[in-house]
Amino acid sequence: MKLLLISMGCAKNGTDSERLAAMLKEAGHALAAPEEKQADAAILNTCGFIQDAVKENVDAILDLEAMKERGDVKKIVVIGCLVNRYEAELRAEIPSVDLWARVGEWGSVIKFLADEAHDTPPAGGTPSLLRVLLPGAAPWSRSLKVSEGCGAACSYCTIPAIRGPLVSVPIGVLIAEAKSLAADGAKEICMVAQDITDYGRDMYGQPEAASLIRRLSAALDPDMWLRVMYANPDGITPEFLDALLESENVPRYLDMPIQHIDDEILAAMNRGSSAGIRSVISRLRAADPSFAIRTTLMVGFPGETEEKFRALLDFIEEAELDRVGVFPYSPEEGTASAQQAAGTPVPDEVKAERVCRLMEAQASISRRRGSAMIGRTLKVLVEDEDDSGSSPSGTAWGRSYRDAPEVDGLVCISISAGVAARGERVRVGEFAKVKIDDAEDHDLFGTLAF
């Protein structure tokens, strides 16, 4: 059968989709390209983290329903987090879906498709290919999910209810998977988890994230990037920071969601302390002033007064974070913060205004941090070329150590006539050296250097 497999949500969900793709391929199915208009079945791997995501994913199901009515797809399969969270309601509201499956119920998908095609489903066991890249995805940047679920209890978060408690993947399995991704063409591997600092607590009795970083780094080519994502500052230890700073192929970059800086808000969120957050930032910047720090912030949590919000504004000026994503608080059904309704609710219009104020302040900070790169030559992973003709001159786009896939900025690469005349050029999916000439709020601009 020809299948349209659509992956929604985060990079962790993307790895699930690639595992399912491997099983589908082993079962004899083919994956349709995203631009193809027809398929025997459409499979939607959903996200249900917050209400905005719920709406987006329900809309995607309704789009597939319209395709089915037109005859573009024959069957609809909906799987993943949204089903875990709202299965009963979805079944009642959208009867056109032919199969609902929860996270990890890939076997039921394989059996359903085999029944529809009157085939015999393949015998159980590990797929011959660990993961299969989805059509249209970049082979040079891959995610490595090191654990499932979460052992924390942040008061606003639905993940433990959706995905369950922490379940870590053994280090040996992760090393084998990382090597497989590298052999498949990956130049960058992003380690992802709900909280990477808690890795191994369930399996080894204590977190082993530092050991995991060191062992993965040693197993991979030193020229690759092993990027660390989703590190809760509460769990960042000196050993974890040492592993980041001492591993040759780990970029000087950390994705560390802090959510807020006011200690009363952090306590209500069931997170750590402002002192802990500042300590981590201070240690990283003392080791390397150019160390890139990305974070996410939440505004409008119950009890966030104007004074507490201004403390957050002051903090981002003080910390000079490189990349910041800002989200309004959403009272999610079943979470402690929604049930307890602790603190005075913040009106939606105030939340939206605070998002804008934070992002406006961060734009100038990001420009300052980027401007510090001017004159430096950076290693850049090339991802696109504007000039697809035979001439090697033109413009290309890529990412430096400061930029994670999809969420951060880009580096615009100009290829000068002199460089082009020598026959030197960039190659998509490979690293290039770029001398930085200019910076905007989020992006850098430079020339190809050899």
VMD Tcl script that draws the C-alpha trace (Angstrom):
set ca {
  {0.00 0.00 0.00}
  {1.05 3.62 -0.56}
  {0.87 5.49 2.73}
  {0.94 9.18 3.61}
  {2.66 9.46 7.01}
  {2.35 12.90 8.65}
  {4.29 13.67 11.83}
  {3.07 16.52 14.05}
  {4.65 18.17 17.07}
  {8.12 17.84 18.54}
  {11.33 16.09 17.53}
  {10.55 13.30 20.00}
  {7.38 12.59 18.04}
  {9.44 12.66 14.86}
  {11.60 9.78 16.06}
  {8.44 7.75 16.76}
  {7.29 8.42 13.20}
  {10.64 7.23 11.83}
  {10.38 4.02 13.86}
  {6.87 3.43 12.56}
  {8.13 4.15 9.02}
  {10.74 1.40 9.45}
  {8.03 -1.06 10.48}
  {5.81 -0.02 7.58}
  {8.66 -0.50 5.13}
  {9.43 -3.93 6.56}
  {5.74 -4.81 6.08}
  {6.06 -3.99 2.37}
  {4.41 -0.56 2.30}
  {5.69 2.54 0.49}
  {5.64 6.09 1.85}
  {4.15 8.82 -0.32}
  {5.95 12.14 -0.68}
  {4.28 15.07 1.13}
  {3.29 16.71 -2.16}
  {1.54 13.61 -3.49}
  {-2.22 14.02 -3.59}
  {-3.36 10.42 -3.25}
  {-2.59 7.43 -1.03}
  {-4.23 4.20 0.06}
  {-4.15 5.38 3.66}
  {-3.08 8.46 5.62}
  {-1.43 8.06 9.03}
  {-1.33 11.10 11.33}
  {1.04 10.94 14.31}
  {-0.40 13.58 16.61}
  {0.64 16.01 19.34}
  {-1.69 16.92 22.21}
  {0.58 18.86 24.56}
  {-1.37 22.13 24.86}
  {-4.70 23.39 23.56}
  {-3.16 25.20 20.58}
  {-1.59 21.89 19.52}
  {-4.87 20.06 20.12}
  {-6.70 22.46 17.79}
  {-3.98 22.23 15.13}
  {-4.06 18.43 15.20}
  {-7.85 18.20 15.15}
  {-7.80 20.51 12.13}
  {-5.28 18.15 10.49}
  {-7.65 15.21 11.09}
  {-10.50 17.17 9.52}
  {-8.27 17.91 6.50}
  {-7.71 14.18 6.10}
  {-11.47 13.63 6.44}
  {-11.99 15.99 3.50}
  {-9.36 14.09 1.48}
  {-11.20 10.86 2.23}
  {-14.49 12.36 1.08}
  {-12.82 13.39 -2.21}
  {-11.38 9.92 -2.65}
  {-7.76 11.05 -2.30}
  {-7.20 8.64 0.59}
  {-9.15 5.50 1.35}
  {-8.44 5.10 5.06}
  {-7.44 7.38 7.95}
  {-5.27 6.24 10.85}
  {-4.71 8.60 13.80}
  {-2.08 7.72 16.37}
  {-0.05 9.25 19.18}
  {-0.35 11.79 21.99}
  {-3.71 13.31 21.04}
  {-5.28 9.84 21.15}
  {-3.71 9.15 24.56}
  {-5.28 12.33 25.87}
  {-8.71 12.46 24.20}
  {-9.45 9.06 22.67}
  {-13.06 8.74 23.83}
  {-14.02 12.24 22.72}
  {-12.27 11.85 19.36}
  {-13.97 8.55 18.61}
  {-17.36 10.10 19.31}
  {-16.75 13.32 17.36}
  {-14.87 12.05 14.28}
  {-16.30 8.66 13.22}
  {-14.67 8.88 9.77}
  {-11.32 7.81 11.24}
  {-10.77 4.11 10.58}
  {-8.22 3.39 13.32}
  {-7.25 5.15 16.53}
  {-4.00 4.02 18.18}
  {-2.19 5.27 21.26}
  {1.52 6.05 21.58}
  {3.59 2.97 20.82}
  {0.70 0.87 19.48}
  {2.47 0.48 16.17}
  {1.62 -3.22 15.94}
  {-2.09 -2.43 15.71}
  {-1.36 -0.10 12.78}
  {0.61 -2.79 10.95}
  {-2.16 -5.35 11.53}
  {-4.90 -2.95 10.42}
  {-3.10 -2.16 7.16}
  {-2.42 -5.83 6.53}
  {-6.09 -6.66 7.06}
  {-7.11 -3.89 4.67}
  {-4.69 -5.17 2.02}
  {-5.54 -8.81 2.78}
  {-1.87 -9.46 3.49}
  {-0.27 -11.46 6.25}
  {1.33 -9.10 8.75}
  {5.07 -9.65 9.24}
  {6.28 -11.69 12.16}
  {7.09 -9.75 15.30}
  {10.57 -8.59 16.13}
  {12.84 -5.64 15.55}
  {12.48 -3.99 12.13}
  {15.39 -4.61 9.79}
  {15.88 -0.82 9.62}
  {15.92 0.89 12.99}
  {14.46 4.12 11.59}
  {13.46 5.33 8.15}
  {13.74 8.98 7.17}
  {10.37 10.44 6.22}
  {10.02 11.73 2.64}
  {11.25 15.30 2.35}
  {13.16 15.26 5.66}
  {16.82 16.28 5.87}
  {19.16 13.29 6.27}
  {21.99 15.37 7.74}
  {20.21 16.30 10.99}
  {18.54 13.57 13.06}
  {17.10 13.30 16.56}
  {18.04 10.64 19.10}
  {15.34 10.12 21.73}
  {17.12 8.94 24.87}
  {14.06 8.40 27.07}
  {10.29 8.29 27.04}
  {7.92 9.98 29.47}
  {8.93 12.15 32.40}
  {9.66 11.77 36.09}
  {9.04 15.42 36.98}
  {5.76 16.90 38.15}
  {5.67 20.43 36.74}
  {2.27 21.74 37.73}
  {1.30 22.97 34.24}
  {2.48 20.00 32.17}
  {0.44 17.21 30.57}
  {3.38 15.04 29.47}
  {3.43 12.56 32.41}
  {-0.30 11.96 31.92}
  {0.10 11.54 28.15}
  {3.41 9.72 27.89}
  {3.74 8.14 31.33}
  {6.70 8.01 33.74}
  {10.37 8.15 32.79}
  {11.61 5.16 30.78}
  {15.24 5.47 29.68}
  {16.83 3.69 26.73}
  {20.00 1.73 27.63}
  {23.22 3.53 26.75}
  {24.43 0.66 24.56}
  {21.26 0.79 22.47}
  {21.59 4.56 22.04}
  {25.22 4.25 20.94}
  {24.23 1.68 18.32}
  {21.37 3.87 17.12}
  {23.58 6.97 16.94}
  {26.15 5.08 14.89}
  {23.38 3.89 12.58}
  {22.18 7.47 12.05}
  {25.73 8.59 11.32}
  {26.17 5.78 8.81}
  {22.89 6.92 7.21}
  {24.37 10.37 6.54}
  {23.73 12.35 9.71}
  {26.17 15.18 10.37}
  {24.25 16.37 13.43}
  {22.50 14.28 16.08}
  {20.22 16.09 18.54}
  {19.76 14.29 21.85}
  {16.13 14.78 22.90}
  {13.98 13.81 25.88}
  {11.37 15.48 28.01}
  {14.20 16.21 30.46}
  {17.58 14.96 29.37}
  {19.17 15.65 32.76}
  {17.01 12.92 34.36}
  {18.20 10.27 31.88}
  {18.93 6.92 33.53}
  {17.38 7.58 36.95}
  {14.84 4.79 36.41}
  {17.40 2.33 35.03}
  {20.59 3.05 36.92}
  {19.24 4.47 40.19}
  {20.62 7.94 39.49}
  {20.82 10.28 36.50}
  {23.52 9.29 34.02}
  {23.15 12.10 31.50}
  {26.80 13.20 31.83}
  {28.02 9.67 31.17}
  {25.64 9.34 28.21}
  {26.97 12.55 26.63}
  {30.59 11.45 27.06}
  {30.03 7.93 25.72}
  {28.01 9.07 22.72}
  {30.58 11.74 21.97}
  {33.40 9.18 22.06}
  {31.48 6.82 19.77}
  {30.91 9.40 17.03}
  {33.16 11.13 14.53}
  {34.75 14.20 16.20}
  {33.68 16.32 13.20}
  {29.96 15.64 13.85}
  {27.70 17.67 16.08}
  {26.07 16.01 19.10}
  {23.60 18.67 20.23}
  {21.95 18.55 23.68}
  {18.29 19.60 23.90}
  {15.67 19.93 26.67}
  {17.81 20.13 29.84}
  {15.81 21.12 32.92}
  {18.06 23.48 34.94}
  {16.97 21.74 38.16}
  {18.91 18.64 37.11}
  {22.03 20.27 35.66}
  {25.00 19.16 37.77}
  {28.68 20.16 37.59}
  {29.34 16.76 35.99}
  {26.73 17.48 33.30}
  {28.33 20.85 32.53}
  {31.79 19.27 32.42}
  {30.54 16.76 29.85}
  {29.14 19.59 27.71}
  {32.31 21.65 27.87}
  {34.85 18.84 27.47}
  {33.29 16.74 24.67}
  {34.90 17.70 21.36}
  {31.88 17.20 19.12}
  {29.26 18.70 21.46}
  {28.55 22.27 20.26}
  {28.82 25.07 22.81}
  {25.02 25.21 22.95}
  {22.39 24.20 25.48}
  {18.61 24.19 25.25}
  {17.57 24.84 28.87}
  {13.88 25.69 29.39}
  {13.64 27.81 32.54}
  {9.99 29.01 32.21}
  {10.37 31.89 34.70}
  {12.78 33.59 37.11}
  {10.48 34.65 39.97}
  {10.90 32.18 42.84}
  {7.22 32.25 43.85}
  {6.15 31.47 40.29}
  {8.81 28.75 40.00}
  {7.59 27.20 43.26}
  {3.99 27.22 41.99}
  {5.23 25.56 38.79}
  {7.00 22.93 40.95}
  {10.34 23.81 39.41}
  {13.68 24.90 40.84}
  {15.06 28.22 41.97}
  {16.27 31.40 40.32}
  {19.64 30.92 42.05}
  {20.09 27.55 40.37}
  {19.27 29.00 36.96}
  {21.72 31.88 37.39}
  {24.42 29.50 38.61}
  {24.23 27.36 35.47}
  {24.34 30.39 33.17}
  {27.27 31.87 35.09}
  {29.26 28.63 34.88}
  {28.71 28.28 31.13}
  {29.56 31.89 30.33}
  {32.64 31.82 32.58}
  {33.90 28.81 30.63}
  {33.07 30.37 27.25}
  {31.49 33.83 26.84}
  {30.22 32.73 23.39}
  {28.39 29.69 24.78}
  {24.91 29.78 23.22}
  {21.95 29.32 25.55}
  {18.41 28.76 24.33}
  {15.41 28.80 26.65}
  {11.62 28.88 26.73}
  {9.68 31.23 28.98}
  {6.06 31.10 30.09}
  {4.12 34.28 30.77}
  {0.72 34.67 32.41}
  {1.04 31.84 34.93}
  {-1.54 32.37 37.71}
  {-0.18 34.90 40.17}
  {2.20 36.57 37.69}
  {1.88 40.23 38.60}
  {3.31 43.08 36.55}
  {6.17 43.23 39.06}
  {6.97 39.53 38.60}
  {6.80 39.91 34.85}
  {9.17 42.89 34.97}
  {11.61 40.72 36.93}
  {11.56 38.33 33.97}
  {12.22 41.21 31.57}
  {15.13 42.38 33.72}
  {16.50 38.85 33.86}
  {16.75 38.34 30.10}
  {18.67 41.61 29.86}
  {20.96 40.45 32.66}
  {21.52 36.93 31.31}
  {21.79 37.90 27.61}
  {20.32 34.61 26.43}
  {20.98 33.85 22.78}
  {17.62 32.35 21.84}
  {14.27 32.66 23.61}
  {10.85 31.20 22.85}
  {7.90 32.70 24.76}
  {4.54 31.03 25.34}
  {1.38 32.13 27.17}
  {0.25 29.91 30.03}
  {-2.52 27.54 29.09}
  {-4.58 25.90 31.89}
  {-4.50 22.33 30.65}
  {-7.18 19.90 31.74}
  {-5.95 17.52 34.45}
  {-2.85 19.49 35.43}
  {-2.27 20.59 39.02}
  {-2.12 24.29 38.12}
  {-5.50 24.13 36.38}
  {-7.15 22.10 39.15}
  {-5.81 24.13 42.06}
  {-6.25 27.52 40.36}
  {-3.51 28.86 42.62}
  {-2.88 32.57 42.17}
  {-4.88 35.23 40.38}
  {-5.58 34.32 36.72}
  {-3.96 36.57 34.13}
  {-6.31 37.76 31.34}
  {-5.55 36.47 27.84}
  {-4.99 39.96 26.47}
  {-2.37 40.61 29.16}
  {-0.65 37.32 28.35}
  {-0.49 38.28 24.66}
  {0.89 41.72 25.49}
  {3.58 40.20 27.72}
  {4.61 37.75 24.99}
  {5.15 40.72 22.65}
  {7.10 42.73 25.23}
  {9.43 39.85 25.97}
  {10.03 39.04 22.31}
  {10.71 42.70 21.50}
  {13.27 42.91 24.30}
  {14.87 39.64 23.25}
  {15.25 40.72 19.62}
  {17.80 43.39 20.52}
  {19.60 40.98 22.88}
  {19.81 38.36 20.12}
  {21.20 40.99 17.74}
  {23.89 41.95 20.28}
  {24.85 38.31 20.81}
  {24.94 37.75 17.06}
  {26.99 40.90 16.45}
  {29.69 39.44 18.70}
  {30.21 36.81 16.00}
  {31.20 39.41 13.37}
  {34.76 38.80 12.23}
  {34.76 35.19 13.42}
  {34.85 32.17 11.13}
  {32.16 29.64 12.08}
  {31.54 26.05 11.12}
  {28.15 25.97 9.38}
  {25.99 23.00 8.38}
  {24.66 23.92 4.92}
  {20.95 23.17 4.43}
  {19.86 25.04 1.31}
  {21.19 26.75 -1.81}
  {19.42 29.63 -3.52}
  {21.31 29.04 -6.77}
  {20.49 25.59 -8.10}
  {22.16 26.17 -11.47}
  {25.55 25.03 -12.69}
  {27.41 28.11 -11.37}
  {29.00 27.64 -7.94}
  {28.41 31.30 -7.03}
  {25.30 32.51 -5.23}
  {23.82 32.25 -1.76}
  {23.33 29.35 0.62}
  {21.77 28.96 4.05}
  {22.86 26.90 7.02}
  {23.17 26.72 10.79}
  {26.09 27.37 13.14}
  {26.74 25.84 16.55}
  {24.33 28.50 17.90}
  {21.34 27.21 15.93}
  {19.27 24.08 16.55}
  {17.08 22.79 13.70}
  {13.77 24.59 13.08}
  {13.73 26.67 16.28}
  {16.73 29.02 15.99}
  {18.25 31.35 13.42}
  {20.18 30.75 10.21}
  {23.45 31.79 8.62}
  {23.20 33.32 5.13}
  {26.31 32.39 3.14}
  {27.48 34.51 0.21}
  {29.76 32.80 -2.27}
  {31.99 35.45 -3.81}
  {32.93 35.55 -7.47}
  {36.57 34.93 -6.58}
  {35.74 31.81 -4.60}
  {33.41 30.65 -7.39}
  {36.15 31.17 -10.00}
  {38.37 28.75 -8.09}
  {35.60 26.14 -8.32}
  {34.98 26.08 -4.58}
  {31.39 25.80 -3.45}
  {29.15 24.67 -0.63}
  {27.38 21.35 -0.57}
  {24.00 20.85 1.06}
  {24.29 18.49 4.00}
  {27.98 19.23 4.55}
  {29.90 21.62 6.78}
  {31.44 24.85 5.47}
  {33.59 27.57 6.99}
  {31.89 30.96 6.95}
  {33.37 34.32 7.95}
  {30.63 36.35 9.63}
  {30.20 39.89 8.26}
  {26.87 41.06 9.71}
  {24.06 40.18 12.10}
  {20.33 40.82 12.34}
  {17.97 40.04 15.20}
  {18.13 36.28 14.71}
  {20.28 35.53 11.64}
  {23.93 35.93 10.70}
  {25.42 36.84 7.31}
  {28.82 35.84 6.04}
  {31.03 34.80 3.16}
  {32.33 31.37 2.31}
  {35.88 30.94 3.61}
  {38.44 28.28 2.73}
}
mol new
graphics top color blue
foreach p $ca { graphics top sphere $p radius 0.5 }
foreach p [lrange $ca 0 end-1] q [lrange $ca 1 end] { graphics top cylinder $p $q radius 0.2 }
display resetview
